[in-house]
Amino acid sequence: MEDDKKTEQQQKQQINIELTDEIAEGIYSNLAMIAHSNSEFVVDFIRLMPGIPKAKVKSRIIMTPDHALRLLQALKDNIEKYEKAFGKIEGGKDAPHFPMNFGGTLGEA
């Protein structure tokens, strides 16, 4: 009987997520700019191509501070799992460093 209740509770908590073909293809991004206010974080995913002075924002995600923290924790967890499986990620040395300002407080990833 208790197992039936657990299964019923799990079904009630289950979220159905739809992934369209267009979204499933994904968008390539090699630069992210992060800005925030007291109520939201804005993450712009950008494609920066060599030799082209103009980069395009390919996607903008706006989220609450609480969700931004959960995203950070999920990324940390996934990076740890990745490094256990494939070895340490040696990144960040070639990240672009130039002034970019879209207004507000900025971060870079």
C-alpha positions as MATLAB code, in Angstrom:
seq = 'MEDDKKTEQQQKQQINIELTDEIAEGIYSNLAMIAHSNSEFVVDFIRLMPGIPKAKVKSRIIMTPDHALRLLQALKDNIEKYEKAFGKIEGGKDAPHFPMNFGGTLGEA';
ca = [
       0.000    0.000    0.000;
       2.798    2.425    0.898;
       4.571    1.730   -2.416;
       1.344    2.635   -4.242;
       1.254    5.987   -2.402;
       4.887    6.714   -3.321;
       4.239    5.886   -6.969;
       1.108    8.071   -6.968;
       3.039   10.975   -5.369;
       5.869   10.612   -7.895;
       3.357   10.716  -10.763;
       1.767   13.879   -9.341;
       5.218   15.532   -9.051;
       6.320   14.470  -12.527;
       6.691   17.260  -15.068;
       6.195   16.606  -18.761;
       8.731   18.602  -20.755;
       8.231   19.196  -24.460;
      11.297   19.539  -26.681;
      10.489   20.684  -30.211;
      12.682   19.628  -33.131;
      13.819   23.223  -33.629;
      14.933   23.639  -30.003;
      16.471   20.134  -29.939;
      18.918   21.208  -32.663;
      20.480   23.637  -30.188;
      22.385   26.854  -30.747;
      26.181   27.048  -30.678;
      27.598   29.620  -28.285;
      31.197   30.214  -27.245;
      30.677   33.280  -25.055;
      28.162   34.182  -22.380;
      27.592   37.615  -20.878;
      25.774   37.799  -17.564;
      24.038   40.833  -16.070;
      21.806   41.056  -13.027;
      19.445   43.283  -11.110;
      18.005   42.742   -7.655;
      15.275   40.500   -9.089;
      16.715   38.689  -12.117;
      19.765   37.375  -13.922;
      20.088   37.828  -17.680;
      22.369   35.454  -19.572;
      23.146   36.286  -23.199;
      24.615   33.399  -25.186;
      26.805   34.768  -27.967;
      28.539   33.292  -30.999;
      31.941   34.909  -31.510;
      33.595   33.940  -34.787;
      37.307   34.419  -35.554;
      38.040   37.341  -37.840;
      34.538   38.777  -37.565;
      34.445   41.906  -35.386;
      30.699   41.706  -34.737;
      29.340   38.971  -32.468;
      25.660   38.062  -32.320;
      23.557   37.250  -29.291;
      21.972   33.940  -30.243;
      19.801   33.458  -27.170;
      18.854   35.369  -24.018;
      17.718   33.579  -20.863;
      16.195   35.559  -17.982;
      15.864   33.840  -14.593;
      15.310   34.511  -10.925;
      18.300   34.639   -8.542;
      17.080   31.386   -6.963;
      17.065   29.624  -10.317;
      20.479   31.093  -11.204;
      21.897   29.532   -8.024;
      20.312   26.155   -8.864;
      21.793   26.399  -12.372;
      25.241   27.119  -10.898;
      24.974   24.089   -8.614;
      23.801   21.866  -11.486;
      26.690   23.046  -13.681;
      29.211   22.353  -10.909;
      27.775   18.866  -10.407;
      27.851   18.103  -14.138;
      31.384   19.441  -14.568;
      32.570   17.201  -11.713;
      30.909   14.187  -13.384;
      32.391   15.137  -16.764;
      35.911   15.475  -15.321;
      35.631   12.105  -13.567;
      34.684   10.486  -16.867;
      36.907   12.405  -19.314;
      39.608   14.217  -17.321;
      40.127   17.766  -16.159;
      38.845   20.571  -18.359;
      41.748   22.886  -19.187;
      39.773   25.976  -20.103;
      39.690   29.685  -19.605;
      43.174   30.522  -20.883;
      42.006   31.647  -24.316;
      38.815   33.385  -23.228;
      38.333   36.719  -24.948;
      39.184   39.750  -22.806;
      37.937   43.005  -24.209;
      35.576   45.662  -22.961;
      31.977   44.751  -23.573;
      29.227   46.614  -21.806;
      25.504   46.150  -22.313;
      24.598   48.138  -19.190;
      24.225   46.843  -15.656;
      26.570   44.628  -13.669;
      28.400   42.140  -15.866;
      29.939   38.739  -15.555;
      31.577   36.606  -18.227;
      31.592   32.867  -18.890;
];
